[in-house]
């Protein structure tokens, strides 16, 4: 039973429930993350598009790698053609020393070292697999072999490039079918 004359207890004022039950204390960290992630993604997307407008052309086209090598038959012997490329993959020239080494399938080795300049690089002949590309061609005369080379089989062509300036040194080994 309820006693007569009892006073009812005061009821606290009702508060509106919030999603996280925090009241009017401010935004949560999750809210800031949900806002920041799309903003960062949008800014990155805009930067990717806008940066291409400010992209400058590479002024120094310094050779950094041997792009292609071919070993081909020639009426006077065998011919090694190669192309040097810059950082963006475009054909280029250089000043410095090039060491070329051809190892025949039976192990016989022919090698030479040459000092090259920009003017030594020319469009390769139409008979080359690399026809029209700017590169350098070296003839390996048949008379340089102690005996006629065996035709067919894999030969190893090694090219080492040492720049005369402050450019990088690099090399490559390529397996080619001996002509």
Secondary structure as the mmCIF struct_conf table of DSSP 4:
data_model
#
loop_
_struct_conf.conf_type_id
_struct_conf.id
_struct_conf.beg_label_comp_id
_struct_conf.beg_label_asym_id
_struct_conf.beg_label_seq_id
_struct_conf.end_label_comp_id
_struct_conf.end_label_asym_id
_struct_conf.end_label_seq_id
HELX_LH_PP_P HELX_LH_PP_P1 UNK A 2 UNK A 3
TURN_TY1_P TURN_TY1_P1 UNK A 4 UNK A 5
HELX_LH_PP_P HELX_LH_PP_P2 UNK A 6 UNK A 14
BEND BEND1 UNK A 19 UNK A 21
BEND BEND2 UNK A 24 UNK A 25
HELX_RH_AL_P HELX_RH_AL_P1 UNK A 29 UNK A 54
HELX_LH_PP_P HELX_LH_PP_P3 UNK A 55 UNK A 58
BEND BEND3 UNK A 59 UNK A 59
STRN STRN1 UNK A 65 UNK A 74
TURN_TY1_P TURN_TY1_P2 UNK A 75 UNK A 76
STRN STRN2 UNK A 77 UNK A 85
TURN_TY1_P TURN_TY1_P3 UNK A 87 UNK A 88
BEND BEND4 UNK A 89 UNK A 89
STRN STRN3 UNK A 91 UNK A 92
STRN STRN4 UNK A 96 UNK A 103
TURN_TY1_P TURN_TY1_P4 UNK A 105 UNK A 106
BEND BEND5 UNK A 107 UNK A 107
STRN STRN5 UNK A 109 UNK A 116
HELX_RH_3T_P HELX_RH_3T_P1 UNK A 118 UNK A 120
STRN STRN6 UNK A 122 UNK A 123
HELX_LH_PP_P HELX_LH_PP_P4 UNK A 124 UNK A 125
TURN_TY1_P TURN_TY1_P5 UNK A 126 UNK A 127
BEND BEND6 UNK A 128 UNK A 128
TURN_TY1_P TURN_TY1_P6 UNK A 129 UNK A 132
BEND BEND7 UNK A 133 UNK A 133
STRN STRN7 UNK A 134 UNK A 141
HELX_RH_3T_P HELX_RH_3T_P2 UNK A 142 UNK A 144
BEND BEND8 UNK A 145 UNK A 147
HELX_LH_PP_P HELX_LH_PP_P5 UNK A 148 UNK A 151
BEND BEND9 UNK A 152 UNK A 153
STRN STRN8 UNK A 154 UNK A 163
BEND BEND10 UNK A 164 UNK A 166
HELX_LH_PP_P HELX_LH_PP_P6 UNK A 167 UNK A 169
STRN STRN9 UNK A 170 UNK A 177
#
